[in-house]
Each structure stands twice: as structure tokens, then as C-alpha cells.
Amino acid sequence: MPARYFVEIQKTDKYYTGSIHQGNPTIARSLPKLELSPAAEILIKGQTYPLGALVQALIEYKPADLAIAFEERGQLEIGHYLYRQIFGDIHPAKLKTETNGLLVDVRIVTNDEHIARLPWVLLAHEGIFLSSVDWSVALARTCQVKDCTLPPSPRMLIIAPEPTDLKNTHAKTHLETLEYRLSLYNHHLSLTDHLKVVGTWEEYCHLVKTFKPHIIYYYGHGVGDQYQSRLIFASGKQHQHIEKPIADFAQSLRNLAETPKLVYLNCCSGDAGGFLGAGWQLGEFIPAVITNRTVTYVDAAQAHALALWQGILLDGQSPHVAMTKIRSKLADLGLSFSDARWMTPVIHCHYCDWHSTPPQRIDPLEHDPHWHLKLDRVTQFATTAFQTRQMLREHRPRTLAYVWYGQPGQGIDLFHKRLRVELKADLDTQAHFMEVRPEWPKDFEDPARSFADMLCEAFEVSALQNIPHCIRDHSRGAVGRQTLVYVRHQPVHSHKVMNPRLLNTYLKWWDKEFAPLLADRHYVLLTVSFEVDNPAKFQKAIKDEGLEDLDLSKTIFRLLDEMERIGKKDLSEFLKTHNIYLPPTQKDRILQKILEQTQGHYEQTINSLKQFVNRAMDIYEEEVSSQNHGEPEYDY
């Protein structure tokens, strides 16, 4: 076990005092006078700064102020100062109890807003940030803690609001990636099972009671200052934004029959509000609370979240250990000590020991856990994947464009996901992968302007000319490698949004205006999908517009075959190809029953097949664990 130190700090009339102990306050070392008040001055690069001003700079997150005091040298000097206040001249090596694993677990215990806002994660000694070498630094309100147990395959309620009147947080892409990572090892951790997503306040209020989550994950916008922190939900039919105080959110959880074990508010300023921030409002009754002390950006927020959920749900780490581990691999997350984003997440721990059961899934045939994205569509995928690999290998053309179509429910959007999953995994060592998901404009009075604005919004830049810089910035950790940018348009559900004639205009604009902007070693895969009621009519319109013979100078364009219904032969061959496990003597009967129920409807077929496969795997594992090798029987 690591050495755990409780550092209790309280305010007197004129200054702060405290004590440090290892769980027994009667055996504590006194900290009689701590120079930690807002007026206390700290020397950074030869200039003095009041601690209160540094805290305020973090809360307000003004880049100019942060560049002065919170670049790597400033962070280090603040960390040295905080360490000396607590541990004096004691060498960190004398505080540890073991030589491997997590070395030291420090809990800053306070009921003072100012103390809680100090950047304790910066604790440093002799030029080393201790949180980067397996020191956990967390906040707490009390030393009275008890063990916490997270059940196997915990239920996670994901709150991912996308208000129509606020900037996109790319929640859909983030949740697809999260599900991909988790369900790879535990099929229950999927969006059709133990992961549930809500976007509005009304949906949340209903599902939080009926779903009974063990974990709450909020991914979205937050606002706050030193006086309050608020979450932004979508609300109503128009999904307009609505601000909810964290106190309101906390009350909705406090009233549950069984409170969650962990709440992660991945938003800006979740802990900025002091008494009205997440730590205080939730920490009283939630064992572990993770949030951001100040502003966070999409790339950093997503990277932190994926690493944390990997550690907590797949590796079985306690939340404070998972938090520590991500700080020891900042380069892998695209972060650096040169800016303040790495220190943004903060954790409030109110548990003693954390117990969990990480998945150790028995897979008898080592089948592909993402087989459900790969059912049929062999011709379409083979064409797209081959030409994409060829483009990267031969360094031409600079862009590929594909269009596909099918009736509702025929997996139009799933094919986008398949490309993302397979190409990202396939090209991992060959090229850096970047994905953007443009949303079609609401008007095309000036098509060129609309197209430019659409892509600028997707890449989060102010002008088309800035897109190459955005790509370079995104791939900054992939020095020397090519970058494949997957421009994945939202599926078209109405001809009023996009039609064959407008598509013709877009592709010609793309080839003339966008493709020439690409820098060396940057390549783009562009995909557009149409959900149509009459595929034959759509195909004729494509032909009438001359799209099949479109001649572009920098782009190769292909119209893929129609996405059609699934037959029994397709299913049977698919199971063999991907080693999907079903009880051998019952396979034909199961497939026949699936097709009778779904009539070959693609998405319904996948969902039905997933249910049978997961049940088969669960039963198989139970029988393996009990040493009973009889074949399971299905109860239809």
C-alpha cells in the first residue's frame, strides 16, 4: 500500500495552520503557521506574485497571465513553494513506503475555498513535479473515510448535451471512441447496454432515477467564476441551452435511493465556484468526484477522459491512481508541462480503499469485438479501404471522396463508424488519424461561402487558410508520419439539406478550393452519405447530374453501391469470417429466427444478433468458470 498522508489546513484570524498525519489525527505533526493566505507572496522568475492573484489567474484563465506565471518554470516554482509549506526539508524518498507502484497519496483536507483552489497538483521537489512520478494529490473535506466498491460492469449515465445555440463539443465522436475502448473488453460497457446517454435536462431527471447509475459522466459546457459553477444542459424541443447550478445537480443525486460511486464532470470551471463547485456540492456524499478547476479544451478534455476511463473501468485502478497515471504520460495525450491544461483536472477523494472488478473477458475464439460494424458491405469497404491505403502509400491523390446511400435503417451511419474504426486501427503506425464531422449549413444562398463556413466550423478555425495549421497542431505528437484527415459529414436525411445537384457543386468546390490548401503529408478522406426512401430514384438523380463521370484534378470520387438488406447467407458467411461465437448446434435456428424478426433490416439484424452473441458469451463464460463444458441452451 502507498503511504497516505492527510494534510489538514484551516484558517485562523490572521493566517493558516494545519497538521499532517497518516489517518490518526492524534499522532500528527503540527503545521503551526502556513504562508498560504491570498496575500502571501511567492517569487516566480525573480518577480513576486500574491497567491491570491495566481489563483484568480487560473479561475479567469487569461492566456497572458498564464503565460507569465504558469509556463513550466512558473509551475515548478509554485510547486516548490507548496511542497516546502507542507513537508519542509523532508526528501520525498523518506515519505514513501514501497519501491514500486503508487508511492505517496496526499489528501489536502480543508473547508477553506482559497486553500482548495491552490494548484496542489504542482507539488515539486528538486525540479521534479511529484504528480508525474506517482504521487497522487487530491482534495477532501474530511479525514473520515470508508472503503468503496464499484460493481462489475457498472452502469454509467453519460450526460452529453449539445445545445443548438452553443459551440459543438464533438460529443458524438467522443462517445463513439469511448464505447469502442470500453466494449472492446466488456460488451456490457456499450451504448446499448450499461452505458446510457442523455442530452437534455428533462431526459436526465427521468433516467437518473430509473437507470440507477453507479457512475455519472457529464461531458459538455460549464461556466463558472470564484462564486459559482454551473452545468449547461439542452432543454425543450429546440434543445436550447439552459444553465443549472451544480447545487441543483447535486440535489438530484442526493435524493436517489442509491447514490453513484463516482461523478466526473468533464466541463469548464466545474470546481471554480468554491463552496458552489463540484467538490463541495458533490463531495459530501459521493466517494469520488473529478472535474476541471478552470477552462478546458476539447482535445485535452477528451484525452483526459479516455485515459481516466481506461484506468478506472478496464485496469481496475482507483480514481486517484488513474488520475496520477495520466499525468505520467502527458506526451501520449498530446499535452505538455509548458501549458496549464495538464493540471486542469482535480479530484476530490472521500474513500479509503477503492475496490473494483476489471473485466477479464473469456473469448473462446478471439472474435473481433467490433464485428457488429462489419456485417456485409464487403464491396463498399474493400473499395474505400484499398484506395485510402493506396493514397497514403503512393502519396497521391491528395483527397478521396466517397458517397453512399440506402434506405432508413440500412446502416448508413454505421458505415461511417466502420471506416473510422478499421482505418484508424489499420493505419495506426502508418499515419496519424484525425476526424472532423461537419454539419451541413442551413442555407446555400452563397454555396461557396456556406461550404467554407461549414469546414471552418468543423476544424475550429476562422479561415480556410488556417486549416493546415489546425491539422499540424492536431498531429504534433506524430512527427515524421503522414496524417489522414477523415472528413465525415453528418448523414443526409432530407433533399432540402443536400441533393445530387448541390453535391456536384460541393465536390467541384472541394477540389478547387480545399484540396490545394493541404500541406505535405496531409491527406483527406471525404465521405457523404444519403438516407433515401427510393434508392433507384436517387441513383438516377446522381447519374443525371453527371456525378458518376465527375472529372476532378486533385480528388478521386466514387459512388458506392447501395446499402441493401441482409440475407441468411450474408449472416452465415459473416460469422465464419469474424469468428463470431454462437452455439454450433443452434446457429442455423438462431439466424433463421433473427431474419424472421428483422426481415433483413440491417440495424435491427445487428441489434438482434448482438443480443444473441452476448448471451452466448455470458453463458459460455459462466460454464467455463464453473468447469461445466456443456453447450448452453437458449430460452427464446
C-alpha positions in Angstrom: 0.0 0.0 0.0 1.2 3.5 -0.7 1.9 6.0 2.1 -1.3 8.1 2.6 -0.9 11.5 4.2 -3.8 13.7 5.3 -2.8 17.3 5.3 -5.4 19.3 7.3 -5.4 23.0 6.8 -7.7 25.6 8.4 -7.8 29.3 8.7 -7.3 31.3 11.9 -7.9 35.0 12.3 -4.6 36.0 10.6 -3.1 33.0 9.0 -3.4 29.3 8.2 -2.5 26.5 10.4 -2.6 22.7 9.9 -1.4 19.3 10.7 -0.2 16.2 8.8 -0.9 12.6 9.7 -1.5 9.2 8.2 -5.1 8.6 9.3 -4.8 9.1 13.0 -5.1 12.8 14.0 -3.9 12.0 17.5 -0.5 11.3 16.0 0.0 14.3 13.8 2.8 16.7 13.1 1.8 20.3 13.6 2.0 22.9 10.8 1.7 26.0 13.1 2.0 28.8 10.6 1.5 28.3 6.9 2.2 31.1 4.5 -0.7 30.2 2.2 -3.0 33.2 2.5 -4.1 35.1 -0.6 -1.7 37.9 0.4 1.3 35.5 0.8 3.9 36.3 -1.8 5.8 33.8 -4.0 8.8 34.5 -6.1 8.5 33.4 -9.8 11.4 34.2 -12.1 12.6 37.0 -9.9 9.2 38.6 -9.6 6.8 38.4 -6.6 3.1 37.4 -7.0 0.4 37.1 -4.3 -1.0 33.6 -4.1 -4.5 35.1 -4.4 -3.6 36.6 -7.8 -2.3 33.3 -9.0 -5.5 31.5 -8.0 -7.5 34.2 -9.7 -5.4 33.9 -12.9 -6.3 30.2 -13.0 -10.0 30.8 -12.5 -10.2 33.5 -15.1 -7.8 31.6 -17.4 -6.4 34.7 -19.1 -3.7 33.4 -21.5 -1.5 36.5 -21.0 -1.4 36.0 -17.2 -1.0 32.2 -17.6 2.0 32.6 -19.9 3.8 34.6 -17.3 3.2 32.6 -14.1 2.0 29.2 -15.3 4.5 28.2 -18.0 6.7 25.3 -16.9 9.2 27.4 -14.9 6.4 29.2 -13.1 4.6 26.0 -12.4 7.7 24.5 -11.0 8.4 27.4 -8.6 4.8 27.3 -7.3 5.2 23.6 -6.8 8.4 24.0 -4.8 6.8 26.7 -2.6 3.7 24.5 -1.8 5.9 21.5 -1.1 8.0 23.4 1.4 4.9 24.7 3.2 3.7 21.2 3.9 6.8 19.0 4.0 9.6 21.5 4.7 13.0 20.0 4.1 11.9 16.3 4.1 13.0 14.5 1.0 10.2 12.8 -0.9 12.0 9.4 -0.7 11.5 9.4 3.0 7.7 9.7 2.6 7.2 6.6 0.5 6.6 3.1 1.8 7.3 0.9 -1.2 9.6 1.0 -4.2 7.1 0.4 -7.0 3.5 1.3 -7.8 1.9 4.4 -6.4 4.3 5.9 -3.9 2.5 8.6 -2.0 -1.2 9.5 -1.6 -1.6 13.1 -0.4 -5.1 14.3 0.6 -5.4 18.0 1.2 -8.2 18.3 3.7 -9.8 21.7 4.1 -13.0 23.6 4.3 -11.5 26.8 3.0 -12.3 27.9 -0.5 -8.9 29.6 -1.1 -6.9 26.6 0.0 -8.9 24.2 -2.1 -8.2 26.4 -5.2 -4.4 26.3 -4.8 -2.8 24.2 -7.6 -1.6 21.4 -5.3 -1.0 19.1 -8.2 2.1 21.1 -8.9 3.9 19.9 -5.7 7.5 19.7 -6.7 10.9 18.8 -5.2 14.3 19.5 -6.7 12.9 20.2 -10.2 10.5 17.3 -10.4 6.7 17.5 -10.4 5.8 14.8 -8.0 2.5 14.0 -9.6 4.4 12.9 -12.7 6.3 10.3 -10.6 3.4 8.5 -9.0 2.4 10.9 -6.3 -1.4 11.3 -6.0 -2.6 14.7 -4.9 -6.3 15.0 -4.1 -8.7 17.2 -2.2 -11.0 16.1 0.6 -13.3 17.7 3.2 -12.8 15.2 5.9 -10.3 12.5 7.1 -13.3 10.2 8.0 -13.3 7.8 5.0 -14.5 4.3 4.3 -14.0 1.8 1.6 -15.9 2.0 -1.7 -16.7 -0.9 -4.1 -17.6 -0.4 -7.7 -19.6 -3.3 -9.0 -18.5 -5.3 -12.1 -19.7 -3.8 -15.4 -21.0 -0.7 -13.6 -23.9 1.3 -15.1 -22.7 4.7 -16.4 -25.1 7.5 -17.2 -23.5 9.8 -19.7 -24.8 13.3 -19.9 -23.7 14.8 -23.2 -25.8 17.9 -24.1 -25.3 19.6 -27.4 -27.4 22.8 -27.2 -28.2 24.1 -30.7 -27.2 27.6 -29.8 -23.7 26.8 -28.4 -20.4 25.7 -29.8 -20.2 22.0 -30.7 -18.3 19.8 -28.2 -17.9 16.9 -30.6 -19.7 14.7 -28.1 -20.8 12.1 -30.6 -17.3 11.3 -31.8 -16.0 11.3 -28.2 -18.7 8.8 -27.1 -18.1 6.5 -30.1 -14.4 6.4 -29.2 -15.3 5.8 -25.5 -17.6 2.9 -26.4 -15.0 1.5 -28.7 -12.4 1.4 -26.0 -14.6 0.0 -23.3 -16.7 -2.5 -25.2 -13.5 -4.0 -26.6 -13.0 -5.7 -23.2 -16.5 -5.7 -21.8 -19.5 -6.0 -24.1 -21.8 -4.7 -21.3 -20.0 -1.3 -21.5 -21.7 -0.3 -24.7 -24.3 2.3 -25.6 -27.0 -0.4 -26.0 -26.4 -1.9 -22.5 -24.7 -0.4 -19.4 -23.9 3.0 -21.0 -26.9 5.3 -21.4 -26.7 8.8 -23.0 -29.0 11.8 -22.3 -28.7 15.2 -23.7 -31.4 17.3 -22.1 -32.2 18.2 -18.5 -35.6 16.5 -18.8 -34.1 13.3 -20.0 -31.5 13.3 -17.3 -34.1 13.9 -14.5 -36.0 10.8 -15.7 -33.2 8.4 -16.4 -31.1 9.1 -13.4 -33.9 7.6 -11.3 -34.8 4.7 -13.5 -31.4 3.7 -14.7 -29.8 3.7 -11.2 -26.3 4.6 -12.3 -23.1 3.7 -10.5 -21.2 6.3 -12.4 -22.2 9.7 -13.7 -20.2 11.2 -16.6 -21.0 14.7 -17.7 -19.3 15.8 -21.0 -20.3 19.3 -22.1 -20.1 23.0 -21.4 -19.7 24.5 -18.0 -19.4 28.1 -16.8 -18.1 29.4 -13.5 -16.2 32.0 -11.5 -15.0 32.2 -8.0 -18.5 32.5 -6.7 -20.4 29.7 -8.6 -20.1 26.8 -11.1 -22.9 25.8 -13.5 -23.5 23.0 -15.9 -25.1 23.7 -19.3 -27.8 21.3 -20.4 -30.0 21.3 -23.5 -33.7 21.7 -22.8 -37.0 21.6 -24.7 -37.9 20.6 -28.2 -35.4 23.1 -29.7 -32.5 21.9 -27.4 -31.7 25.5 -26.4 -29.1 25.8 -23.6 -30.1 26.1 -20.0 -27.8 26.7 -17.1 -28.1 24.5 -14.0 -26.2 25.3 -10.8 -24.1 22.4 -9.6 -26.1 22.6 -6.4 -29.3 21.7 -8.3 -27.4 18.8 -10.0 -26.1 17.6 -6.6 -29.6 17.7 -5.1 -30.9 15.5 -7.9 -28.3 12.9 -6.9 -28.6 13.3 -3.2 -32.3 12.3 -3.4 -31.5 8.9 -5.1 -32.1 5.7 -3.2 -28.5 4.6 -4.1 -26.0 7.4 -4.8 -23.4 6.9 -7.5 -19.8 5.9 -6.5 -18.1 8.3 -9.0 -19.1 11.6 -10.7 -16.9 13.0 -13.4 -17.9 16.5 -14.7 -15.7 17.0 -17.7 -16.5 20.7 -18.4 -15.0 24.1 -17.9 -14.8 25.5 -14.4 -16.6 22.6 -12.6 -14.6 23.3 -9.5 -14.1 27.1 -9.8 -17.1 28.0 -7.7 -15.6 27.1 -4.3 -18.5 26.2 -2.0 -20.7 26.1 -5.0 -18.3 24.0 -7.1 -18.4 20.3 -7.7 -16.1 19.2 -5.0 -18.1 20.8 -2.2 -21.5 20.2 -3.6 -20.9 16.5 -4.5 -18.0 15.5 -2.3 -20.1 15.4 0.8 -21.9 12.2 -0.3 -20.1 11.0 -3.5 -16.9 8.9 -2.8 -15.0 10.2 -5.8 -15.6 13.5 -7.7 -13.5 14.5 -10.7 -13.8 17.8 -12.5 -11.8 20.7 -14.0 -10.7 23.6 -11.9 -10.7 26.1 -14.9 -11.1 26.2 -18.7 -10.5 23.1 -20.7 -10.4 22.4 -24.4 -12.0 19.7 -26.4 -8.8 17.8 -27.3 -7.5 17.8 -23.7 -10.9 17.1 -22.2 -11.3 14.0 -24.4 -7.8 12.8 -23.9 -8.0 13.0 -20.1 -11.4 11.3 -20.1 -10.4 8.3 -22.3 -7.3 7.8 -20.2 -9.2 8.0 -16.9 -12.0 5.6 -18.0 -9.3 3.2 -19.3 -7.7 3.2 -15.9 -10.8 3.0 -13.8 -13.1 0.7 -15.8 -10.6 -1.5 -17.6 -7.5 -1.6 -15.5 -9.3 -1.6 -12.2 -7.4 1.4 -10.8 -8.9 3.6 -8.1 -9.8 7.1 -9.4 -7.0 8.9 -7.7 -4.5 6.4 -9.1 -5.9 6.7 -12.6 -5.6 10.4 -12.3 -2.0 10.1 -11.3 -1.2 7.7 -14.1 -2.3 10.0 -16.8 0.0 12.7 -15.5 3.0 10.4 -16.0 2.2 10.1 -19.8 1.3 13.6 -20.9 3.1 13.2 -24.2 0.9 10.3 -25.2 -2.1 12.6 -24.5 -0.8 15.4 -26.6 -0.2 17.6 -23.5 2.8 19.3 -22.1 4.1 20.9 -18.9 4.5 24.1 -20.9 0.8 25.0 -20.6 -1.7 24.8 -17.7 -4.0 22.2 -19.4 -2.3 19.2 -17.8 -3.1 20.4 -14.3 -6.7 21.3 -15.1 -8.4 18.1 -13.8 -8.8 17.9 -10.0 -10.1 15.0 -7.9 -11.9 15.0 -4.6 -11.4 11.7 -2.7 -13.7 10.7 0.1 -13.0 7.0 0.2 -10.3 4.9 1.9 -9.7 1.9 -0.3 -11.4 1.5 -3.7 -12.4 -1.9 -4.9 -13.4 -2.9 -8.4 -13.5 -5.9 -10.7 -11.9 -5.1 -14.0 -13.1 -7.2 -17.0 -11.2 -10.3 -17.8 -13.4 -11.5 -20.6 -13.0 -15.1 -21.8 -13.2 -15.1 -25.6 -13.2 -18.7 -26.9 -12.4 -17.9 -30.5 -10.8 -14.5 -30.1 -13.5 -12.9 -32.2 -13.4 -9.3 -33.2 -15.4 -7.3 -30.5 -16.4 -4.8 -33.2 -17.8 -7.3 -35.6 -21.2 -5.5 -35.5 -19.8 -2.7 -37.6 -18.5 -5.1 -40.2 -21.6 -7.0 -41.2 -21.7 -7.3 -45.0 -20.8 -4.1 -47.0 -17.8 -6.0 -48.2 -17.7 -4.4 -51.7 -18.1 -0.9 -50.3 -15.5 -1.2 -47.6 -13.0 -3.0 -49.8 -13.1 -0.2 -52.4 -12.7 2.6 -49.8 -10.1 0.9 -47.6 -7.9 -0.2 -50.6 -7.9 3.2 -52.2 -7.2 5.0 -48.9 -4.2 2.8 -48.2 -3.0 3.2 -51.7 -3.3 7.0 -51.5 -1.0 7.0 -48.4 1.4 4.6 -49.9 1.8 6.3 -53.2 1.2 9.9 -51.9 -1.5 10.6 -54.4 -4.1 11.8 -54.9 -4.4 14.3 -52.0 -8.1 13.6 -51.3 -10.6 10.8 -51.9 -14.3 11.4 -51.8 -17.0 8.7 -51.4 -20.8 8.8 -51.4 -23.1 6.0 -50.4 -26.8 5.7 -50.0 -29.6 3.4 -48.7 -32.9 3.2 -47.1 -33.6 4.2 -43.4 -32.2 1.6 -41.0 -29.8 0.1 -43.6 -26.7 1.1 -41.6 -25.9 4.4 -43.5 -24.2 5.9 -40.4 -22.7 2.6 -39.2 -20.6 2.5 -42.3 -19.0 5.9 -41.3 -18.2 4.3 -37.9 -16.8 1.2 -39.6 -14.4 3.3 -41.7 -13.3 5.2 -38.6 -12.7 2.0 -36.5 -10.9 0.0 -39.1 -8.9 2.7 -40.8 -7.7 4.1 -37.5 -6.6 0.7 -36.3 -5.1 -0.3 -39.6 -3.1 2.9 -40.2 -2.0 3.5 -36.6 1.7 3.0 -37.4 1.5 4.4 -41.0 -0.4 7.6 -40.4 -1.8 9.9 -37.7 -5.6 9.8 -37.8 -7.7 12.9 -37.4 -11.5 13.1 -37.7 -13.8 16.1 -38.2 -17.6 15.9 -38.6 -19.0 18.9 -40.5 -22.7 19.7 -40.1 -24.5 20.8 -43.3 -25.3 24.6 -43.4 -28.9 25.7 -43.0 -28.8 27.7 -46.3 -26.9 27.7 -49.6 -27.7 31.1 -51.0 -24.0 31.5 -51.5 -22.7 27.9 -51.7 -19.0 28.8 -51.7 -19.4 30.8 -48.5 -21.6 28.1 -46.9 -19.1 25.4 -47.7 -16.2 27.5 -46.4 -18.0 28.4 -43.2 -19.0 24.7 -42.7 -15.4 23.5 -42.8 -14.1 26.3 -40.7 -16.5 25.4 -38.0 -15.7 21.7 -38.2 -11.9 22.4 -38.0 -12.5 25.2 -35.4 -10.6 27.9 -37.4 -11.5 31.3 -38.6 -10.5 30.9 -42.2 -9.9 28.1 -44.7 -6.2 29.0 -44.9 -5.8 28.1 -41.2 -6.9 24.5 -41.7 -3.4 23.2 -42.5 -2.1 24.7 -39.2 -5.0 23.1 -37.4 -4.1 19.7 -38.8 -0.4 20.2 -37.9 -1.4 21.2 -34.4 -3.6 18.1 -34.0 -0.8 15.8 -35.2 2.0 17.4 -33.3 2.9 14.2 -31.5 3.2 12.3 -34.8 6.5 13.7 -36.1 7.5 12.3 -39.4 4.3 10.5 -40.1 1.6 11.2 -42.6 -1.8 12.5 -41.4 -5.1 11.1 -42.7 -8.0 13.5 -42.1 -11.3 11.8 -42.1 -14.0 14.5 -43.0 -17.1 12.6 -42.0 -20.2 14.5 -43.0 -23.4 14.1 -41.0 -25.7 11.7 -42.9 -28.2 13.5 -45.1 -31.8 12.7 -44.2 -33.6 15.2 -46.5 -33.0 16.6 -50.0 -33.6 20.0 -48.5 -30.2 19.7 -46.7 -28.2 18.3 -49.6 -29.1 16.9 -53.0 -27.2 15.5 -56.0 -27.1 18.9 -57.8 -25.7 20.6 -54.7 -23.3 17.7 -54.1 -21.9 18.2 -57.6 -21.3 21.9 -56.7 -19.7 20.9 -53.4 -17.3 18.3 -54.9 -16.1 20.8 -57.5 -15.6 23.5 -54.9 -13.8 21.0 -52.6 -11.4 20.1 -55.4 -10.7 23.7 -56.4 -10.7 25.5 -53.1 -10.0 23.0 -50.3 -7.7 20.3 -51.7 -4.9 22.8 -52.8 -4.6 24.0 -49.2 -3.3 20.7 -47.9 0.3 20.7 -46.7 2.8 17.9 -47.5 2.0 14.6 -45.9 -1.6 15.6 -45.3 -4.3 13.5 -47.0 -8.1 13.6 -46.7 -10.8 11.0 -46.9 -14.2 12.8 -47.5 -17.4 10.8 -47.0 -21.1 11.8 -47.6 -24.0 9.5 -47.0 -27.7 9.8 -48.0 -30.6 8.1 -46.3 -33.3 7.9 -49.0 -36.7 6.3 -49.4 -36.3 5.5 -53.0 -32.7 4.3 -53.8 -33.4 3.8 -57.5 -34.7 7.4 -57.9 -31.6 8.7 -56.0 -29.2 6.7 -58.2 -30.9 8.2 -61.4 -30.6 11.7 -60.0 -26.9 11.1 -59.4 -26.5 9.9 -62.9 -28.4 12.8 -64.4 -26.1 15.2 -62.6 -23.1 13.5 -64.2 -21.6 12.7 -60.8 -20.5 9.2 -61.9 -18.3 10.8 -64.5 -17.1 13.7 -62.5 -13.6 14.8 -63.5 -11.7 16.4 -60.6 -8.0 17.4 -60.7 -6.9 16.6 -57.1 -9.7 14.3 -55.9 -10.9 10.8 -56.8 -14.6 10.5 -56.4 -16.6 7.2 -56.2 -20.3 6.5 -55.7 -20.5 3.2 -53.7 -23.2 0.6 -54.3 -26.5 0.8 -52.5 -26.6 -0.4 -48.9 -29.0 -3.3 -49.1 -30.8 -5.7 -46.8 -29.1 -8.7 -45.2 -29.8 -12.4 -46.2 -29.1 -15.6 -44.3 -26.1 -16.4 -46.4 -24.6 -13.0 -45.6 -25.0 -13.7 -41.9 -23.6 -17.2 -42.0 -20.5 -16.1 -44.0 -20.0 -13.1 -41.8 -20.0 -15.3 -38.6 -17.3 -17.5 -40.1 -15.2 -14.6 -41.4 -15.1 -12.9 -38.0 -15.2 -15.9 -35.7 -18.4 -14.8 -34.0 -19.4 -17.3 -31.4 -22.9 -18.9 -31.3 -23.7 -22.4 -30.0 -22.9 -24.6 -33.1 -25.9 -26.8 -32.9 -28.3 -23.9 -32.6 -26.6 -21.4 -35.1 -29.0 -22.0 -38.0 -32.1 -21.8 -35.9 -30.8 -18.5 -34.3 -30.1 -17.0 -37.7 -33.4 -18.0 -39.1 -35.2 -16.5 -36.1 -33.3 -13.3 -36.4 -34.2 -12.8 -40.1 -37.8 -13.7 -39.5 -37.9 -10.9 -36.9 -36.0 -8.3 -38.8 -36.7 -9.1 -42.5 -33.1 -8.3 -43.3 -33.3 -4.8 -41.9 -29.6 -4.0 -41.3 -29.7 -2.2 -38.0 -32.3 -4.4 -36.5 -30.4 -7.5 -37.6 -27.2 -6.3 -36.0 -29.0 -5.4 -32.7 -30.7 -8.8 -32.6 -27.5 -10.7 -33.4 -25.6 -8.7 -30.8 -28.1 -9.8 -28.1 -27.7 -13.5 -29.1 -23.9 -13.3 -29.2 -23.6 -11.5 -25.9 -26.0 -14.0 -24.2 -23.9 -16.9 -25.7 -20.7 -15.3 -24.4 -22.1 -14.7 -20.9 -23.3 -18.3 -20.7 -20.1 -19.7 -22.1 -18.0 -17.8 -19.5 -20.2 -18.9 -16.7 -19.8 -22.5 -17.8 -16.0 -22.2 -18.2 -15.7 -20.7 -14.7 -17.7 -23.5 -13.2 -15.8 -26.1 -15.3 -19.0 -27.2 -17.0 -18.4 -27.6 -20.7 -21.9 -28.5 -21.8 -23.4 -26.4 -24.6 -25.8 -23.7 -23.4 -29.4 -23.8 -24.3 -31.3 -20.7 -25.4 -34.6 -19.8 -24.0 -36.4 -18.0 -26.8 
